[in-house]
Amino acid sequence: MSIKRVGILTAGGLAPCLSSAIGALIESYTELAPEVEILCYRSGYKGLLLGDSFVVTPAVREKASVLHQHGGSPIGNSRVKLTNVKDCVKRGLVTEGQDPLQVAAERLQADQVDVLHTIGGDDTNTTAADLAAYLAKNEYSLTVVGLPKTIDNDVIPIKQSLGAWTAAEQGARFFENVVAEHNANPRMLIVHEVMGRNCGWLTAATANKYRMRLNALDFLPETGLSRERKEVHGVYIPEMHFDLAQEAERLRAVMDEIDCVNIFISEGAGVDTIVQEMEARGKKVPRDAFGHFKLDEVNPGKWFGKQFAKMIGAEKTLIQKSGYYSRAARANAADIELIGRCARKGVECALDRDGGVIGQDEERGDELRAIEFDRIKGGKPFDIGSTWFGELLKGINQPKGEVVHVEHA
């Protein structure tokens, strides 16, 4: 069945792939099927529910490459779960008694959209899966083709999510400036909190990229400008087991020797422990529309900073978060190449009416294909047995963890 019009929306948090992915889809359609009209929904599923959209003009098609020069999403994002009826009503996206899935499906029909391209993470694509299932059940003739956006790189069974490489590179650049703050105070503890709710890949990759950048620098230890003072001294991610007291003892020795300590922490590290402590104090921890704890309220970086500072004798603690800096960046060359391949495959699958999420399928020999929606899940753990991660920890003299747990001191 031929297609005449496709829709595009981006959803969830930002990642360094959204603008480029929109551009790559427009470029691929212009090359492979220039007769297909492209409709963009503003602000993700919110725009779909409200019917807020615009048509991509020939002039935009000619200049689509401009989108590769920018970060963010020019068409806008939102966090909307179509199966969370209460939240959709509360936000004024549907009225009492309406089914958001039905509203979205009817809007797509009214807009005469044959294929919907969703660009987002696991929440976006599981929401797309809910929509695809509803459409199939109710015999709506529409195909959903997703692209995997998440800097956490934690979508099952996708080998590499779009934007994650760039986020790691940008996080490394961010810390390259922040680390010099140890010059401002003696016995300084610097905590670099990196995004990653359930998966530590981004924290590990950011630390690894940062150390690679250190490898390219010269140092002058006689003046105090040493590699050791700019080094990563600890990496803490959700998948690792470590004893806080033992780590504090190791880090105190570093502090005593070089007068500073720099650690990288995933925003999801130790969350269960921190939430338990907060709830024991009678504090209710809010959740988002998808049921996740709001990490700004949990604030793992602050918690770890407070714990370690007291135990290692830090005179000042600086907590810095690179998430917003990293996730809004433009895609780097490696990501643009991957985005281009995935977008082209996405268009080919759309033309064949083959729905799913486009990615390298780890359970099918890393084949680039439309992965079935019912196989898409979030929360893929980072493999702490990876050779490169082992080399990272070995390089900073940190013991390797084995299980997901944090021992409270």
C-alpha positions in Angstrom: 0.0 0.0 0.0 1.6 3.3 -1.1 1.9 6.2 1.4 1.0 9.8 0.7 1.7 11.6 4.0 3.9 10.9 7.0 4.0 12.6 10.4 7.0 13.3 12.6 7.2 14.0 16.3 9.9 14.1 19.0 9.2 13.4 22.6 10.7 13.0 26.1 13.9 14.7 27.2 16.3 16.3 24.7 19.2 14.4 23.2 21.9 15.4 20.7 20.1 13.7 17.8 16.6 15.2 17.6 17.3 18.1 15.2 19.6 15.9 13.1 17.1 13.0 13.0 14.3 15.3 11.8 16.7 16.6 9.1 17.8 13.1 8.1 14.2 11.9 7.8 13.3 14.9 5.6 16.5 14.3 3.5 15.7 10.6 3.1 12.1 11.2 2.0 13.3 13.9 -0.4 15.7 11.4 -2.0 13.6 8.2 -1.8 10.1 9.4 -2.1 9.9 13.1 -2.8 6.1 12.8 -3.5 5.4 12.0 0.1 4.2 14.9 2.2 5.7 15.5 5.6 3.7 16.8 8.6 5.5 17.7 11.9 3.6 17.7 15.2 4.7 20.4 17.6 5.6 19.4 21.2 5.4 15.7 20.7 2.3 13.8 21.7 0.9 17.0 23.1 0.8 18.4 19.6 -0.7 15.2 18.3 -3.6 15.3 20.8 -4.2 19.0 20.2 -3.8 18.9 16.4 -0.9 21.3 16.5 1.1 20.7 13.3 2.7 22.1 10.2 3.6 20.8 6.7 7.2 20.7 5.6 7.5 23.0 2.6 9.8 22.5 -0.5 11.9 25.3 0.8 12.5 23.5 4.1 13.3 20.2 2.2 16.0 22.0 0.3 17.6 23.3 3.5 17.1 20.3 5.7 20.8 19.9 6.1 20.8 23.0 8.3 19.2 20.9 11.1 22.4 18.9 11.5 24.1 22.1 12.7 21.8 22.4 15.8 20.9 20.7 19.0 17.5 20.4 20.7 14.4 19.8 18.7 13.0 22.6 16.5 9.6 21.1 16.5 9.5 20.7 20.3 9.1 17.9 22.9 6.8 17.0 25.7 6.4 14.2 28.2 3.0 12.7 27.6 1.9 9.1 28.1 -1.2 8.3 26.1 -2.3 5.6 28.5 -2.1 7.9 31.5 -5.6 9.3 31.1 -5.7 11.2 34.4 -2.5 13.1 33.5 -3.7 13.9 30.0 -7.0 15.3 31.4 -5.2 17.2 34.1 -3.0 18.9 31.5 -6.0 19.8 29.3 -4.9 17.6 26.5 -8.2 15.6 26.4 -11.5 16.2 28.2 -13.0 14.0 30.9 -14.3 10.7 29.4 -12.0 10.8 26.3 -9.4 8.1 25.6 -6.1 9.8 24.6 -5.3 6.8 22.4 -8.5 7.3 20.5 -8.0 11.0 20.3 -4.5 10.5 18.9 -5.7 7.9 16.4 -8.6 10.0 15.2 -6.3 13.0 14.8 -3.9 10.9 12.6 -6.8 9.8 10.5 -8.2 13.3 10.2 -4.7 14.5 9.1 -4.5 11.6 6.6 -1.2 10.4 8.0 -0.2 7.0 6.7 3.0 6.6 8.8 4.0 8.2 12.1 7.7 8.6 12.9 8.4 8.9 16.6 11.8 10.0 17.8 12.4 9.3 21.4 13.6 7.0 24.2 12.0 4.0 25.7 9.0 5.9 27.2 8.3 7.6 23.8 8.5 4.3 21.9 6.6 2.3 24.4 3.9 5.0 24.1 4.2 4.5 20.3 3.8 0.8 20.9 0.6 1.5 22.8 -0.7 3.6 20.0 0.3 1.0 17.4 -1.5 -1.7 19.3 -4.6 0.5 19.6 -4.6 1.3 15.9 -4.2 -2.4 15.0 -7.0 -3.4 17.3 -9.3 -0.8 15.9 -8.3 -1.4 12.3 -6.8 2.0 11.7 -4.6 1.8 8.6 -1.4 3.5 10.0 2.2 2.4 10.6 4.4 3.6 13.4 8.2 3.8 12.8 10.3 4.9 15.8 13.9 6.1 16.1 15.7 5.4 19.4 16.7 8.6 21.2 18.2 8.3 24.7 21.6 9.5 26.0 21.4 6.7 28.6 21.9 4.1 25.8 19.6 1.8 27.7 17.0 0.5 25.2 16.5 -3.2 24.9 17.5 -4.7 22.4 19.2 -1.8 20.6 23.0 -1.7 20.5 23.5 2.0 20.2 20.9 4.7 20.8 21.1 8.0 18.8 22.8 10.9 20.6 24.6 8.9 23.3 28.0 9.2 21.8 27.7 12.9 21.5 26.4 13.3 25.1 29.4 11.4 26.4 31.8 13.6 24.4 30.0 16.8 25.6 30.0 15.7 29.2 33.8 15.2 29.0 34.2 18.7 27.6 32.0 20.1 30.4 34.2 18.5 33.1 37.4 19.6 31.4 36.5 23.1 32.5 34.9 22.3 35.9 37.8 20.3 37.1 40.0 23.4 37.4 37.8 24.6 40.2 40.0 22.5 42.6 42.5 25.4 42.2 40.0 27.7 44.1 40.0 25.8 47.4 42.2 23.3 49.3 40.8 19.8 49.9 38.1 20.2 47.2 35.7 17.4 46.4 34.2 17.8 42.9 31.1 15.6 42.1 30.2 15.3 38.4 26.6 14.0 38.2 25.9 12.5 34.8 22.4 11.6 33.5 21.4 7.9 33.6 18.4 6.8 35.6 18.9 3.1 35.5 21.9 2.6 33.3 25.5 3.7 34.0 26.7 3.6 30.3 26.7 7.4 29.9 28.6 8.0 33.2 31.2 5.4 32.3 31.5 6.6 28.7 31.8 10.2 29.8 34.6 9.4 32.2 36.3 7.4 29.5 36.0 10.2 27.0 37.3 12.7 29.6 40.4 10.6 30.3 41.1 10.3 26.6 41.0 14.1 26.5 43.5 14.2 29.3 45.8 11.9 27.3 46.1 14.6 24.7 47.3 17.2 27.2 50.7 18.1 28.5 51.3 18.7 32.2 53.8 20.6 34.4 53.8 18.9 37.8 56.4 21.3 39.2 53.8 24.1 39.2 51.0 21.9 40.6 49.6 21.3 37.1 49.6 17.5 37.3 47.6 14.8 35.6 46.8 13.3 39.0 44.9 16.5 40.1 42.8 16.4 37.0 42.2 12.7 37.0 39.0 10.8 37.6 39.2 9.3 41.1 35.9 7.4 41.2 33.0 6.3 39.0 29.7 5.2 40.5 26.9 3.8 38.5 23.6 1.9 39.3 25.0 -1.5 38.2 28.0 -1.4 40.6 28.3 -2.7 44.2 30.6 -0.7 46.4 31.0 -0.2 50.1 30.8 3.5 50.9 33.1 3.4 53.9 35.8 1.4 51.9 35.6 3.8 49.0 35.8 6.8 51.4 39.0 5.3 52.8 40.5 5.0 49.4 39.4 8.5 48.4 40.7 10.0 51.6 44.2 8.7 50.8 43.9 10.5 47.4 42.7 13.7 49.1 45.6 13.6 51.6 48.1 13.1 48.8 47.0 15.6 46.1 44.6 17.9 47.9 41.5 17.2 45.7 39.1 14.4 44.6 37.1 14.2 41.4 34.3 11.7 41.1 31.7 10.8 38.4 28.2 9.7 39.6 25.3 8.5 37.6 22.1 10.3 38.6 20.5 6.9 39.2 23.2 5.5 41.5 21.9 4.7 44.9 18.4 6.1 44.2 16.6 3.3 46.1 18.7 3.9 49.2 18.3 7.7 49.0 14.5 7.4 48.5 14.2 5.0 51.5 16.0 7.5 53.7 13.9 10.4 52.4 10.6 8.5 53.0 11.9 7.4 56.5 12.1 11.1 57.3 8.5 11.5 56.2 9.3 13.2 52.9 7.1 12.1 49.9 9.2 11.8 46.7 7.2 12.9 43.6 7.0 10.9 40.4 6.5 11.9 36.8 3.7 10.9 34.4 5.6 7.6 33.7 5.9 6.7 37.4 9.6 7.5 37.7 11.0 9.3 40.8 11.8 12.9 39.9 15.6 12.8 40.2 15.9 16.5 40.8 14.1 15.9 44.1 16.2 12.8 45.0 19.4 14.6 44.0 22.0 11.7 44.2 24.9 14.0 43.5 24.2 16.1 46.5 23.6 13.0 48.7 26.9 11.3 47.6 28.7 14.6 48.0 27.5 15.0 51.5 28.4 11.4 52.5 31.9 11.5 51.0 32.7 15.0 52.0 32.4 14.2 55.7 34.3 10.9 55.4 37.2 12.2 53.3 37.7 15.5 55.1 36.8 17.8 52.2 36.8 21.5 53.1 34.5 22.3 50.2 32.2 20.3 47.9 31.3 21.3 44.4 28.5 19.4 42.7 28.1 20.0 38.9 25.6 18.4 36.5 26.4 18.1 32.8 23.1 16.8 31.7 21.5 19.9 30.2 24.8 20.9 28.7 25.2 17.5 27.0 21.7 16.7 26.0 21.1 19.9 24.1 24.3 19.7 22.0 24.3 19.2 18.2 25.1 15.7 17.1 28.8 14.9 16.5 30.1 13.2 13.3 29.7 9.6 14.6 26.1 10.2 15.7 25.2 12.0 12.4 26.4 9.0 10.5 24.4 6.6 12.7 21.3 8.9 12.5 21.6 9.0 8.7 21.7 5.2 8.4 18.8 4.8 10.8 16.7 7.5 9.2 17.2 6.0 5.7 16.2 2.6 7.0 13.2 4.1 8.7 12.0 5.6 5.5 12.6 2.3 3.6 10.6 0.5 6.3 7.9 3.2 6.2 7.5 2.8 2.4 7.1 -1.0 3.0 4.7 -0.3 5.9 7.0 -2.2 8.2 6.5 -0.8 11.7 8.8 -0.9 14.7 11.8 0.9 16.2 14.8 1.3 13.9 18.1 0.1 15.4 20.8 -2.5 15.5 19.1 -5.5 16.9 21.5 -7.1 19.5 19.3 -10.3 19.5 19.5 -10.6 15.6 23.2 -10.2 15.0 23.2 -6.4 15.3 21.1 -6.2 12.1 19.8 -2.7 11.4 16.0 -3.3 11.2 12.6 -2.3 12.4 12.5 -4.0 15.8 9.1 -5.2 16.9 7.5 -2.8 19.5 6.7 -5.5 21.9 10.4 -6.2 22.2 11.3 -2.6 23.1 12.0 -2.0 26.8 13.9 0.5 28.8 16.3 0.0 31.6 19.0 -2.1 29.8 21.8 -2.4 32.3 25.3 -1.4 31.3 27.7 -4.3 31.1 30.3 -3.6 33.8 32.2 -6.6 32.4 33.0 -4.6 29.3 36.8 -4.6 28.6 36.9 -0.8 28.2 35.2 -0.3 31.5 37.5 -2.6 33.3 40.5 -0.7 31.8 38.9 2.6 33.0 38.6 1.4 36.6 42.1 -0.1 36.5 43.4 3.2 35.3 42.0 5.1 38.2 42.8 2.3 40.8 39.1 1.7 41.6 37.9 -1.8 42.6 35.3 -3.2 40.2 31.7 -3.7 41.4 29.7 -6.9 40.8 26.1 -6.3 41.7 23.6 -3.5 41.8 23.7 -2.2 45.3 25.1 0.6 47.5 26.1 -0.2 51.0 25.2 2.8 53.3 27.9 3.7 55.7 
